[in-house]
């Protein structure tokens, strides 16, 4: 019999702590969905980028190819989440072709790069 042991924990001192609050006991669509849902900010085909976390961050960018309305447990409310086809020149393109992102973390590409 093979027994696998756990490697020692790696501690990253500058990493912010994340609260792991329990989700609400029931997650149901808001009443009167979809009429009660906010209008999505971005449309299919929009060129977007992830909002940078600092002035030196190089963020991924891409094109909206889908969106869905889902419960955002980090905000305890429903929100739009987008499916983004990653631009081949983006840093993350070496790892994935598409990714999802909450609406609040996206912004339109500046006009000079939006072509």
C-alpha positions as CSV (number, residue, x, y, z in Angstrom):
1,X,0.0,0.0,0.0
2,X,1.3,3.5,-1.0
3,X,0.8,6.3,1.6
4,X,1.1,9.8,0.4
5,X,2.2,12.4,2.9
6,X,1.2,16.1,2.8
7,X,4.0,18.5,2.0
8,X,4.7,21.2,4.6
9,X,2.5,24.2,4.4
10,X,3.9,27.2,2.5
11,X,3.3,30.5,4.2
12,X,3.3,33.7,2.1
13,X,3.5,36.6,4.6
14,X,2.2,39.4,2.3
15,X,-0.8,37.4,1.0
16,X,-4.0,39.0,2.3
17,X,-6.3,36.8,4.3
18,X,-9.6,35.8,2.8
19,X,-12.7,35.3,5.0
20,X,-14.4,32.1,4.3
21,X,-17.9,33.0,5.5
22,X,-20.6,30.4,5.0
23,X,-22.9,31.0,2.0
24,X,-26.5,31.8,2.7
25,X,-28.6,28.7,3.3
26,X,-30.6,29.1,0.1
27,X,-29.6,30.8,-3.1
28,X,-32.6,31.5,-5.3
29,X,-33.1,33.7,-8.3
30,X,-34.2,37.2,-7.4
31,X,-38.0,37.7,-7.6
32,X,-39.2,38.7,-11.1
33,X,-36.0,37.5,-12.8
34,X,-35.0,38.6,-15.4
35,X,-36.9,41.9,-15.2
36,X,-35.4,42.7,-11.7
37,X,-31.8,42.0,-12.9
38,X,-29.6,45.0,-13.7
39,X,-28.9,45.5,-17.4
40,X,-25.5,44.0,-18.3
41,X,-22.8,46.6,-18.7
42,X,-21.0,44.8,-21.5
43,X,-22.3,43.2,-24.8
44,X,-21.2,40.2,-26.8
45,X,-18.2,41.3,-28.9
46,X,-17.0,44.1,-26.6
47,X,-13.3,44.3,-26.2
48,X,-12.4,44.4,-22.4
49,X,-9.5,44.1,-20.0
50,X,-9.3,43.1,-16.4
51,X,-9.0,46.1,-14.1
52,X,-5.4,46.4,-13.0
53,X,-4.6,46.0,-9.3
54,X,-1.7,48.5,-9.5
55,X,-0.1,50.9,-11.9
56,X,2.4,48.3,-13.0
57,X,0.1,45.4,-13.6
58,X,-0.2,44.0,-17.1
59,X,-3.7,42.6,-17.3
60,X,-5.4,40.2,-19.7
61,X,-7.7,41.4,-22.3
62,X,-10.1,39.8,-24.7
63,X,-13.6,39.7,-26.3
64,X,-16.9,39.0,-24.5
65,X,-18.3,35.7,-25.9
66,X,-20.8,35.0,-23.2
67,X,-22.4,36.1,-19.9
68,X,-24.5,34.6,-17.2
69,X,-26.3,35.8,-14.1
70,X,-25.1,34.0,-11.0
71,X,-24.9,34.3,-7.3
72,X,-21.7,36.2,-6.3
73,X,-20.9,34.6,-2.9
74,X,-18.2,37.2,-2.2
75,X,-20.9,39.9,-2.4
76,X,-23.9,37.9,-1.1
77,X,-25.9,39.0,-4.2
78,X,-26.6,38.1,-7.8
79,X,-24.3,39.6,-10.5
80,X,-23.3,39.3,-14.1
81,X,-20.3,37.1,-14.9
82,X,-18.7,37.2,-18.4
83,X,-17.0,34.6,-20.5
84,X,-14.0,36.3,-22.2
85,X,-12.0,34.9,-25.1
86,X,-8.4,35.8,-24.2
87,X,-6.5,37.8,-26.7
88,X,-3.5,35.7,-27.9
89,X,-1.1,38.6,-27.0
90,X,-2.4,38.7,-23.3
91,X,-0.1,37.4,-20.6
92,X,-2.7,34.7,-19.6
93,X,-2.9,33.3,-23.2
94,X,-0.1,30.9,-22.4
95,X,-2.3,29.3,-19.8
96,X,-5.8,29.4,-21.1
97,X,-8.0,30.3,-24.1
98,X,-11.0,31.7,-22.2
99,X,-11.8,32.8,-18.7
100,X,-14.7,34.1,-16.6
101,X,-14.7,37.4,-14.7
102,X,-17.2,39.4,-12.6
103,X,-18.5,42.5,-14.2
104,X,-17.0,44.7,-11.5
105,X,-13.5,43.5,-12.4
106,X,-13.7,44.4,-16.1
107,X,-13.3,47.6,-18.0
108,X,-13.4,48.6,-21.7
109,X,-10.1,48.6,-23.5
110,X,-8.8,52.1,-24.2
111,X,-9.7,53.1,-27.8
112,X,-6.2,53.0,-29.2
113,X,-5.9,49.2,-28.3
114,X,-9.6,48.4,-29.1
115,X,-9.1,47.3,-32.8
